[in-house]
Amino acid sequence: MEDRKTKLKNIGYRFVQTLSYFVRFFSGIVFAFSLFTCLLIIVIIIADQFFVNRFFASFIVNTIISSGFPLQSFTPAMWLANLRLDSFIVVAIVVVIIIIVKRLTITTIYKKIEHPFKKMFACILNLIINLCIMISVIVLFFNMMLISYINTSLESSNKETDNIDYKQRIELFSKRLTFTNKKATKELDEIMNAVNTRAINVEQLSDEDYIALATKVSILVDQKQGVETYQEHYFRNVFERAPSNLDEMIKSIHKKNDLFKWEIVEPSKAQFHMFGKKGEYNLKFISGNGLFEAVYDINGKLLTSKNNPDNMGTFNYADSKQSPQKHSIYDVLPYFIWNNSKDATDLEVLDESNYNNNLDAQEHYDFYLKKIEAKEKH
């Protein structure tokens, strides 16, 4: 009888011990996720502060709000409202330290506890603590992103918010952000449809109207916080207006009243337009507002989506000179995903530029650079 009880007891101990391992494993995953979220907060805040002008924060906040996430979850933002952005990083670091200390403490307890049932209780307790920390970190993540963006968005866009308490600011912000993005998406869809159905004939627009339309599209994409579909990305190809050949481009540059204000781009910044045979001879130009591009081959022919989609000049949704971070997200990243058009060659199989090893191509660039700088009178 005693042997049977002992066997059952041992089986029970082994079962509890095995279950404890599973609980500890799941608890470890929860802990790792919490730690990862904390590190993600730090990375995003640093990136938004110094590299991408709060793009990630605005995108995350917009996603949270548009998904119907309850605004009550943003209440911790109220006590963080008066902290500087640098303090947010300190708060996140403190949370990471607390989690690590907690982990070390629990680990020490595990080593001292020998009884399987007590060890199981400690495992469950640790799991509950980790779940609470994970939920707290996620809520903290939402609030960090909100504060990181709202402190610049509201003050710069609406003076009526100057004397409103922070809770009202959050509510006003959510309404404004949701409205702006829905409105921008709708307006962009309407313009794309009008162009595709020829209700707006881009080719017949004057330069003034053409530039105005392109600028409006750029503003709408910025309000949307980026490109969502390949249709939106390929819509850039509508704006390919440029002098028909290299000689005409140079004449345009020398005109004082030219609306595009073209400038030649140094070869090191034109590598994505120098693929293939003799691609290193291609010359790239960009408009004064950083939106329009034009590329000409060795014979001075304008490259477009129809005759050379691999090296064509592309319209930029973001000013590549004044807003390089947004340009990278709105234009360059979609380019790596969808290329310039459906007819373009896969980037992986394109031959890279030989410009740096081709003295003749370098002389070709220098020749036209000097010709442009000469500012011939017309």
C-alpha positions in Angstrom: 0.0 0.0 0.0 2.8 2.3 0.9 4.7 1.5 -2.3 1.6 2.4 -4.3 1.2 5.7 -2.5 4.8 6.4 -3.0 4.6 5.7 -6.7 1.5 7.9 -7.1 3.3 10.6 -5.1 6.3 10.4 -7.3 4.2 10.4 -10.4 2.4 13.5 -9.1 5.7 15.2 -8.3 7.0 14.4 -11.8 3.8 15.7 -13.4 4.0 18.9 -11.3 7.6 19.3 -12.1 7.0 18.8 -15.9 4.1 21.3 -15.7 6.4 23.7 -13.9 8.9 23.6 -16.8 6.1 24.4 -19.3 4.9 27.3 -17.1 8.5 28.6 -16.8 9.0 28.3 -20.5 5.9 30.3 -21.3 6.8 32.8 -18.6 10.2 33.2 -20.2 8.5 34.0 -23.6 6.3 36.6 -21.9 9.4 38.1 -20.2 11.3 38.2 -23.5 8.4 39.9 -25.3 8.2 42.5 -22.6 11.9 43.2 -22.8 11.7 43.3 -26.6 8.9 45.8 -26.4 10.9 48.0 -24.1 13.9 48.0 -26.4 11.5 48.7 -29.3 10.3 51.8 -27.5 13.8 53.1 -27.2 14.7 52.3 -30.8 11.6 53.9 -32.2 11.9 57.1 -30.1 15.6 57.5 -31.0 14.8 56.8 -34.7 11.9 59.3 -34.7 13.9 61.9 -32.9 17.0 61.8 -35.0 16.2 60.0 -38.3 12.6 59.8 -39.6 10.9 62.8 -38.0 8.4 60.8 -35.9 7.1 58.8 -38.8 7.0 55.5 -36.8 5.2 57.1 -33.8 2.6 58.7 -36.1 2.0 55.5 -38.0 1.6 53.4 -34.8 -0.7 56.0 -33.2 -2.8 56.2 -36.3 -3.1 52.4 -36.5 -4.1 52.2 -32.8 -6.8 54.9 -33.1 -8.1 53.7 -36.5 -8.5 50.2 -35.1 -10.9 51.5 -32.4 -8.5 51.0 -29.5 -10.0 52.6 -26.4 -8.7 56.1 -25.6 -8.7 55.1 -21.9 -5.5 53.2 -22.5 -3.9 56.5 -23.2 -4.5 57.8 -19.7 -0.9 57.1 -18.5 0.1 59.7 -21.1 -1.4 62.4 -18.9 1.3 62.1 -16.1 4.0 61.8 -18.8 2.7 64.8 -20.7 5.1 67.3 -19.1 8.2 65.1 -19.4 10.8 65.9 -22.1 11.4 63.4 -24.9 14.7 62.4 -23.4 12.9 61.4 -20.2 10.8 58.8 -22.1 14.0 56.9 -22.9 15.0 57.0 -19.2 11.6 55.7 -18.2 11.9 52.8 -20.7 15.4 52.0 -19.4 14.2 52.0 -15.8 11.4 49.5 -16.8 14.0 47.2 -18.4 16.1 47.3 -15.3 13.1 46.5 -13.1 12.3 43.5 -15.3 15.8 42.2 -15.1 16.0 42.6 -11.3 12.6 40.8 -11.0 13.9 38.0 -13.2 17.0 37.5 -11.1 15.0 37.6 -7.9 12.6 34.9 -9.1 15.4 32.8 -10.4 17.0 32.9 -6.9 13.7 31.8 -5.3 13.5 28.9 -7.7 16.9 27.7 -6.6 16.0 27.8 -2.9 12.6 26.1 -3.3 12.8 22.3 -3.4 9.2 21.1 -2.9 7.6 20.5 -6.4 4.2 22.0 -5.4 5.9 25.1 -3.9 8.0 25.4 -7.0 4.9 25.1 -9.2 3.3 27.9 -7.1 6.4 30.1 -7.6 6.3 29.4 -11.4 2.6 30.4 -11.6 3.3 33.5 -9.5 6.2 34.4 -11.8 4.0 33.9 -14.9 1.3 36.2 -13.5 3.9 38.9 -12.7 5.3 38.6 -16.2 1.9 38.9 -17.8 1.2 42.0 -15.7 4.5 43.5 -16.7 3.8 42.6 -20.4 0.4 44.3 -20.3 1.9 47.4 -18.6 4.8 47.6 -21.1 2.4 47.4 -24.0 0.2 50.2 -22.6 3.4 52.1 -21.9 4.4 51.5 -25.5 1.2 53.0 -26.8 1.5 56.0 -24.5 5.1 56.6 -25.4 4.2 56.6 -29.1 1.3 59.0 -28.5 3.4 61.5 -26.5 6.3 61.3 -28.9 4.0 62.4 -31.8 1.4 64.6 -30.2 3.8 67.1 -28.6 4.9 68.3 -32.0 1.8 67.5 -34.1 -0.8 69.5 -32.2 1.3 72.5 -31.3 2.4 72.9 -34.9 -1.0 72.3 -36.6 -3.6 74.0 -34.4 -3.3 77.0 -32.1 -6.7 76.3 -30.6 -5.1 73.5 -28.6 -2.8 75.8 -26.6 -5.0 76.2 -23.6 -6.7 72.7 -23.6 -5.9 70.1 -21.0 -4.0 67.0 -22.1 -6.9 64.6 -22.0 -8.9 66.9 -24.3 -5.8 67.2 -26.5 -5.7 63.4 -26.9 -9.4 63.3 -27.9 -9.0 66.2 -30.3 -5.9 64.6 -31.8 -7.6 61.3 -32.4 -10.4 62.9 -34.2 -8.1 65.1 -36.3 -5.8 62.3 -37.2 -8.5 59.9 -38.2 -10.3 62.5 -40.2 -7.2 63.7 -41.9 -6.1 60.2 -43.0 -9.6 59.1 -44.2 -10.0 62.4 -46.1 -6.5 62.2 -47.6 -7.0 58.6 -48.7 -10.4 59.5 -50.3 -8.9 62.5 -52.1 -6.0 60.6 -53.4 -8.3 57.8 -54.7 -10.4 60.4 -56.4 -7.4 62.0 -58.1 -6.0 58.6 -59.2 -9.4 57.6 -60.6 -9.7 60.9 -62.4 -6.3 60.5 -64.0 -6.8 56.8 -64.9 -10.2 57.6 -66.6 -8.7 60.6 -68.4 -11.1 63.0 -66.6 -7.9 64.7 -65.8 -5.6 64.7 -68.8 -2.1 65.2 -67.2 -0.4 65.6 -70.6 -2.6 68.6 -71.5 -2.1 70.5 -68.2 0.0 73.6 -68.2 3.3 73.4 -66.2 1.7 75.4 -63.4 -1.3 73.1 -63.1 0.9 70.1 -63.6 3.2 71.1 -60.7 0.2 72.0 -58.6 -1.5 68.6 -59.1 1.8 66.8 -58.3 2.3 68.9 -55.2 -1.2 68.1 -54.0 -0.6 64.4 -54.5 2.6 64.7 -52.5 0.8 66.4 -49.6 -2.0 63.7 -49.6 0.6 60.9 -49.4 2.3 62.7 -46.5 -1.1 63.0 -44.7 -1.7 59.3 -45.3 1.8 58.7 -43.8 3.0 56.7 -46.8 2.1 54.4 -49.7 -0.2 51.4 -49.0 -0.6 49.7 -52.3 1.3 49.1 -55.5 -1.4 51.2 -57.4 -0.4 54.2 -55.3 3.3 53.5 -55.9 3.0 53.1 -59.6 0.8 56.3 -59.8 4.1 58.2 -59.5 4.8 57.3 -63.1 2.0 59.7 -64.2 4.4 62.6 -63.5 7.1 62.0 -66.1 7.1 65.4 -67.7 10.6 66.6 -68.5 12.5 68.0 -71.6 12.5 65.4 -74.3 16.2 65.2 -74.7 19.4 66.2 -72.9 20.0 69.3 -75.0 16.5 70.6 -74.2 17.2 69.9 -70.5 20.3 72.1 -70.5 18.3 74.8 -72.3 15.6 74.6 -69.6 18.3 74.9 -66.9 19.6 78.1 -68.4 16.1 79.7 -68.6 15.5 82.0 -65.7 11.7 81.5 -65.7 11.8 77.7 -65.8 9.2 76.5 -63.2 10.9 73.1 -62.6 14.4 74.6 -61.8 16.2 71.5 -62.8 19.6 70.5 -61.3 22.0 67.8 -62.3 22.6 65.0 -59.7 26.0 63.8 -58.9 26.6 60.1 -60.0 27.0 58.8 -56.5 23.4 59.7 -55.8 22.1 58.3 -59.1 23.2 54.7 -58.8 19.6 53.4 -59.0 19.4 54.9 -62.5 22.6 53.4 -64.0 21.7 49.7 -64.4 22.6 47.7 -67.5 24.7 48.1 -70.5 26.2 51.7 -70.7 23.9 52.6 -67.8 26.9 54.4 -66.2 26.6 57.1 -68.8 23.1 58.0 -67.7 22.6 61.5 -66.3 20.0 62.2 -63.6 18.3 65.6 -63.0 16.0 66.7 -60.2 13.6 69.6 -59.8 14.1 72.4 -57.4 11.3 71.2 -55.2 12.9 67.7 -55.0 9.8 66.0 -56.4 10.5 65.5 -60.2 13.3 63.5 -61.7 14.6 63.1 -65.3 17.2 60.6 -66.6 18.9 60.7 -70.0 21.0 57.9 -71.6 24.3 58.2 -73.4 22.5 59.4 -76.5 20.6 62.1 -74.6 17.2 60.3 -74.8 14.8 60.8 -71.9 14.2 57.5 -70.1 10.6 56.8 -69.1 8.4 53.9 -67.8 7.7 53.0 -71.5 11.3 52.8 -72.9 13.4 52.1 -69.8 11.5 51.3 -66.6 14.8 50.1 -64.9 16.6 53.5 -65.1 13.7 56.0 -65.6 13.4 59.1 -63.5 10.7 58.8 -60.9 8.4 61.3 -59.3 9.0 61.5 -55.5 6.1 61.7 -53.1 8.5 63.3 -50.6 11.1 66.0 -51.3 14.3 63.9 -51.6 16.4 66.9 -50.6 14.5 68.5 -47.7 12.9 65.4 -46.3 15.3 62.5 -47.1 13.8 60.4 -44.2 10.2 60.6 -45.6 11.6 60.0 -49.1 13.2 56.8 -48.0 9.9 55.6 -46.6 7.4 57.0 -49.1 9.5 56.3 -52.3 12.6 54.2 -51.8 11.1 51.3 -49.6 8.1 50.8 -52.0 10.6 50.8 -54.8 12.4 47.9 -53.2 9.1 46.1 -52.8 7.4 46.8 -56.2 10.2 48.3 -58.3 9.5 51.2 -60.7 6.7 49.4 -62.6 5.4 45.9 -63.4 7.6 45.9 -66.5 10.8 46.6 -64.7 13.5 43.9 -64.3 13.9 42.3 -60.8 16.5 44.3 -58.9 18.4 41.1 -58.0 19.3 40.4 -61.6 20.2 43.9 -62.7 23.9 44.7 -63.5 25.3 47.3 -61.1 26.8 50.6 -62.4 30.4 50.6 -63.6 30.7 54.4 -63.3 33.6 54.4 -60.8 35.6 52.1 -63.2 34.7 53.9 -66.4 36.8 57.1 -67.0 34.9 57.8 -70.2 31.6 57.9 -68.3 33.1 60.2 -65.7 34.3 62.5 -68.5 30.8 62.3 -70.0 29.3 63.6 -66.7 32.0 66.3 -66.3 31.4 67.5 -69.8 27.7 68.2 -69.3 28.3 69.5 -65.8 30.7 72.2 -67.2 28.2 72.9 -70.0 25.5 73.5 -67.4 27.7 75.7 -65.2 28.6 77.7 -68.2 25.1 79.2 -68.2 25.0 79.9 -71.9 22.7 82.8 -72.9 19.6 81.9 -74.9 
